[in-house]
Amino acid sequence: MGSLVTALASWLDARAHLGSWLVRIEDIDYPRCVRGADQQILRALARLGLHPDEPPQWQSRREALYAEALRQLDADHWTYPCGCSRKEIADSLLHARERHQTLGYPGTCRDGLHGKPPRAWRVRVPDGDAALICFDDRWQGRQCQDLATELGDFVLRRADGLWAYQLAVVVDDGHQGITHIVRGADLLDSTPRQIHLQHLLGLPTPSYLHVPVVTNALGEKLSKQSGAQAIDDLDPLAALRTAGAHLGLASAAQSVQSWLSDATAGWAALLERLPAQAHREATTPPRMA
């Protein structure tokens, strides 16, 4: 249900602002990808009346773009190879907690591998005031994170050779000309890292809106692991009503298209009521992801 809520919210935001809605299949974490899941997602979206305005893009087909971005960052001396194992990093974080010190990656390999074999590639975060990244979220309000003290230098390419989510989405958003991003609040703390990368790569920063995460009765994020039921895409109207209710939207419409039309108007009105609203009308039609 959480995925449907974010898909619906982003679709409604695009329609309410006469923008384009784009679908991207984020399939770079190959070991976790299920064969055929991408086509199942696209079929479900179609049954729900959520049609993208351009052909879908697959991250697995865009790896050359990520490699070029990493080369650019390395040429500008923002990246370095890291030889730390997960256990070494976990141990350093544990010791930092015990001493009430910074909880981010300590920068062990910043000045060299110290005889270790390279495992991953990290990007440097700035020190001092430059480490504080702030942005105005259209739903959640003002958000700030100190990358140096809360996170430290973060991974762009993993030890297993897979591209990190943070780099991939930044490159894709820039390449596709994305101006507005609507997604779940569980990705809120990823945004400062992505803004940092946007600055380093000379890319514009989109407008962000993070909708509340769908939770169960215990307050846990609703997922397969927490017992979430699969979306019944054979009853699209019921699925849309359930997702819309989570966003504070309701309609008595008896068809998918009528419900979506009502929900689009309701979404525009909802945005005006949000106390955290920092939205300003774009001068050109937005491109949503």
C-alpha positions as CSV (number, residue, x, y, z in Angstrom):
1,M,0.0,0.0,0.0
2,G,2.9,2.4,0.7
3,S,4.1,2.2,-2.8
4,L,0.6,2.9,-4.2
5,V,0.2,5.9,-1.9
6,T,3.4,7.5,-3.1
7,A,2.7,6.7,-6.7
8,L,-0.8,8.2,-6.4
9,A,0.5,11.3,-4.6
10,S,3.1,12.0,-7.3
11,W,0.6,11.4,-10.1
12,L,-1.9,13.8,-8.5
13,D,0.8,16.4,-8.0
14,A,1.7,16.3,-11.6
15,R,-1.9,16.5,-12.8
16,A,-2.8,19.3,-10.4
17,H,0.1,21.4,-11.8
18,L,-0.3,20.4,-15.5
19,G,3.0,18.6,-15.4
20,S,4.4,15.3,-16.7
21,W,4.4,12.2,-14.6
22,L,7.4,9.9,-15.2
23,V,7.9,6.3,-14.0
24,R,11.4,4.9,-13.2
25,I,12.1,1.3,-12.4
26,E,14.8,1.4,-9.7
27,D,16.3,-2.0,-10.3
28,I,20.1,-1.5,-9.6
29,D,20.1,-3.7,-6.5
30,Y,20.1,-6.9,-8.6
31,P,20.1,-9.5,-5.8
32,R,16.9,-8.1,-4.4
33,C,15.1,-7.8,-7.8
34,V,12.3,-10.3,-8.6
35,R,12.1,-11.3,-12.2
36,G,8.9,-9.9,-13.8
37,A,8.2,-7.5,-10.9
38,D,8.7,-4.5,-13.1
39,Q,6.1,-5.6,-15.6
40,Q,3.7,-6.4,-12.8
41,I,4.2,-2.9,-11.4
42,L,3.5,-1.3,-14.8
43,R,0.4,-3.4,-15.3
44,A,-0.9,-2.5,-11.9
45,L,-0.4,1.2,-12.5
46,A,-2.3,0.9,-15.8
47,R,-5.3,-0.7,-14.2
48,L,-5.3,2.0,-11.6
49,G,-5.4,4.7,-14.3
50,L,-1.9,6.0,-13.5
51,H,-0.3,6.2,-16.9
52,P,3.1,7.8,-17.3
53,D,3.5,10.6,-19.8
54,E,6.8,9.2,-21.2
55,P,8.1,5.6,-21.6
56,P,9.4,4.2,-18.3
57,Q,13.1,4.2,-17.6
58,W,15.1,1.3,-16.0
59,Q,18.1,2.2,-13.8
60,S,19.8,-1.1,-14.8
61,R,20.1,0.4,-18.4
62,R,21.7,3.6,-17.2
63,E,24.8,2.5,-15.5
64,A,27.1,4.3,-17.9
65,L,25.6,7.6,-16.7
66,Y,26.4,6.7,-13.1
67,A,30.0,5.7,-14.0
68,E,30.5,9.0,-15.7
69,A,29.2,10.9,-12.7
70,L,31.6,9.0,-10.4
71,R,34.5,9.9,-12.8
72,Q,33.5,13.6,-12.7
73,L,33.4,13.6,-8.9
74,D,36.8,11.8,-8.7
75,A,38.4,14.2,-11.1
76,D,37.2,17.0,-8.8
77,H,38.8,15.1,-5.8
78,W,35.5,14.6,-4.1
79,T,35.7,10.7,-3.9
80,Y,38.1,8.1,-2.6
81,P,38.2,4.3,-2.4
82,C,37.3,2.8,1.0
83,G,38.7,-0.4,2.3
84,C,36.6,-0.6,5.5
85,S,34.6,-3.7,6.2
86,R,31.0,-3.5,7.6
87,K,32.3,-4.9,10.9
88,E,35.0,-2.2,11.1
89,I,32.5,0.5,10.5
90,A,30.0,-0.9,13.0
91,D,32.7,-1.2,15.6
92,S,33.8,2.5,15.1
93,L,30.2,3.6,15.4
94,L,29.7,1.6,18.6
95,H,32.8,3.2,20.1
96,A,31.6,6.6,19.0
97,R,28.3,6.1,20.8
98,E,30.1,5.0,23.9
99,R,32.1,8.2,23.9
100,H,29.1,10.4,22.8
101,Q,31.0,11.4,19.7
102,T,30.0,11.9,16.0
103,L,28.0,9.0,14.7
104,G,28.9,9.2,11.1
105,Y,31.5,7.3,9.1
106,P,34.8,8.5,10.7
107,G,36.7,9.0,7.4
108,T,39.2,6.2,8.1
109,C,40.2,5.9,4.4
110,R,40.0,9.6,3.5
111,D,43.8,9.9,3.4
112,G,44.6,6.4,2.0
113,L,43.7,2.8,2.3
114,H,46.5,2.0,4.8
115,G,47.2,-1.3,3.1
116,K,43.6,-2.4,2.8
117,P,42.2,-3.5,-0.5
118,P,39.6,-1.1,-1.9
119,R,36.0,-2.2,-1.3
120,A,33.7,0.8,-2.0
121,W,33.8,4.4,-3.3
122,R,32.8,7.2,-0.9
123,V,32.1,10.9,-1.5
124,R,33.5,13.5,0.9
125,V,31.1,15.7,2.9
126,P,32.2,19.2,3.8
127,D,33.2,20.3,7.3
128,G,31.9,23.1,9.4
129,D,28.9,25.2,8.4
130,A,29.0,23.9,4.8
131,A,28.0,20.4,6.1
132,L,24.6,21.7,7.1
133,I,22.1,21.0,4.3
134,C,18.6,22.5,4.6
135,F,15.6,22.4,2.4
136,D,11.9,23.2,2.5
137,D,9.7,20.2,2.1
138,R,6.2,20.9,0.8
139,W,4.6,18.6,3.3
140,Q,7.0,18.2,6.2
141,G,8.3,21.8,6.3
142,R,11.9,22.9,7.0
143,Q,14.4,20.1,7.2
144,C,18.1,20.2,8.1
145,Q,20.9,17.7,8.5
146,D,24.5,18.1,9.3
147,L,26.2,15.6,6.9
148,A,29.5,15.7,8.8
149,T,28.2,14.9,12.3
150,E,25.2,12.8,11.5
151,L,26.4,10.8,8.6
152,G,30.0,11.3,7.4
153,D,31.4,10.4,3.9
154,F,28.8,8.1,2.3
155,V,29.0,5.4,-0.3
156,L,28.4,5.9,-4.0
157,R,29.5,2.5,-5.2
158,R,29.2,-0.5,-3.0
159,A,31.9,-3.1,-2.3
160,D,29.9,-5.6,-4.5
161,G,30.1,-3.2,-7.4
162,L,26.5,-2.1,-7.3
163,W,25.6,1.6,-7.5
164,A,24.3,3.3,-4.4
165,Y,20.7,4.6,-4.5
166,Q,21.8,8.2,-3.7
167,L,24.0,8.6,-6.7
168,A,21.7,6.8,-9.1
169,V,18.6,8.9,-8.4
170,V,20.5,12.2,-8.5
171,V,22.0,11.4,-11.9
172,D,18.6,10.1,-13.2
173,D,16.7,13.2,-11.8
174,G,19.2,15.5,-13.5
175,H,19.3,13.6,-16.8
176,Q,15.5,13.4,-17.0
177,G,15.0,17.1,-16.0
178,I,12.9,16.3,-12.9
179,T,11.7,19.5,-11.2
180,H,9.4,18.0,-8.5
181,I,9.8,14.8,-6.5
182,V,7.0,13.3,-4.4
183,R,7.9,10.2,-2.3
184,G,7.5,8.6,1.2
185,A,8.8,10.3,4.4
186,D,11.0,7.3,5.0
187,L,13.3,8.8,2.4
188,L,13.4,12.2,4.1
189,D,16.9,11.8,5.5
190,S,18.2,10.7,2.1
191,T,17.4,14.2,0.6
192,P,20.3,16.1,2.1
193,R,22.8,13.6,0.7
194,Q,21.2,14.0,-2.7
195,I,21.3,17.8,-2.5
196,H,25.0,17.6,-1.7
197,L,25.6,15.4,-4.8
198,Q,23.5,17.8,-6.9
199,H,25.7,20.7,-5.8
200,L,28.9,18.7,-6.6
201,L,27.6,17.6,-10.1
202,G,26.2,21.1,-11.0
203,L,22.6,19.8,-11.1
204,P,19.5,21.8,-10.0
205,T,17.8,20.8,-6.8
206,P,14.1,19.7,-7.4
207,S,11.2,20.6,-5.2
208,Y,10.5,17.9,-2.6
209,L,7.4,16.6,-1.0
210,H,7.5,13.6,1.4
211,V,4.1,12.1,2.2
212,P,3.6,10.3,5.5
213,V,4.6,6.7,5.7
214,V,1.8,4.1,5.8
215,T,2.0,2.2,9.1
216,N,0.2,-0.7,10.8
217,A,-1.5,-0.6,14.2
218,L,1.9,-0.8,16.0
219,G,3.2,2.2,14.1
220,E,5.5,0.1,12.0
221,K,6.0,0.9,8.3
222,L,3.6,-1.2,6.3
223,S,5.5,-3.8,4.3
224,K,5.6,-7.4,3.5
225,Q,7.7,-8.0,6.6
226,S,5.2,-6.3,8.8
227,G,2.2,-8.3,7.4
228,A,1.0,-5.9,4.7
229,Q,-1.6,-7.3,2.3
230,A,-0.8,-7.2,-1.5
231,I,-2.7,-4.5,-3.4
232,D,-5.7,-6.0,-5.2
233,D,-5.1,-4.5,-8.6
234,L,-8.2,-6.3,-9.9
235,D,-10.3,-3.9,-7.9
236,P,-8.6,-0.6,-8.7
237,L,-11.3,1.7,-7.4
238,A,-11.1,0.1,-4.0
239,A,-7.3,0.3,-4.0
240,L,-7.4,4.0,-5.0
241,R,-10.0,4.8,-2.3
242,T,-7.8,3.1,0.4
243,A,-4.7,5.0,-0.8
244,G,-6.5,8.2,-1.1
245,A,-7.8,7.9,2.4
246,H,-4.3,7.8,3.7
247,L,-3.7,11.2,1.9
248,G,-6.9,12.7,3.3
249,L,-8.7,12.4,0.0
250,A,-12.2,11.0,-0.5
251,S,-14.7,10.7,-3.4
252,A,-18.0,8.9,-4.0
253,A,-17.1,8.5,-7.7
254,Q,-18.0,5.1,-9.1
255,S,-15.3,4.9,-11.8
256,V,-11.5,5.1,-11.7
257,Q,-11.3,8.1,-14.0
258,S,-14.0,10.0,-12.1
259,W,-12.3,9.2,-8.8
260,L,-8.9,10.4,-10.1
261,S,-10.5,13.6,-11.4
262,D,-12.0,14.3,-8.0
263,A,-8.8,13.4,-6.3
264,T,-6.8,15.8,-8.4
265,A,-8.9,18.7,-7.3
266,G,-8.8,17.5,-3.8
267,W,-5.0,17.2,-3.9
268,A,-4.7,20.9,-5.1
269,A,-6.9,22.0,-2.2
270,L,-5.0,19.8,0.3
271,L,-1.7,21.5,-0.7
272,E,-3.1,24.9,0.1
273,R,-4.1,23.7,3.6
274,L,-0.8,22.3,4.6
275,P,0.8,24.4,7.3
276,A,4.3,23.5,6.0
277,Q,3.4,24.6,2.5
278,A,6.4,26.2,0.8
279,H,5.1,25.6,-2.7
280,R,5.3,28.3,-5.4
281,E,3.8,27.8,-8.8
282,A,6.4,26.8,-11.4
283,T,6.8,29.0,-14.4
284,T,7.0,26.0,-16.7
285,P,5.1,22.7,-16.4
286,P,6.8,20.5,-13.8
287,R,8.3,17.0,-14.4
288,M,7.4,14.7,-11.6
289,A,9.2,11.5,-10.4
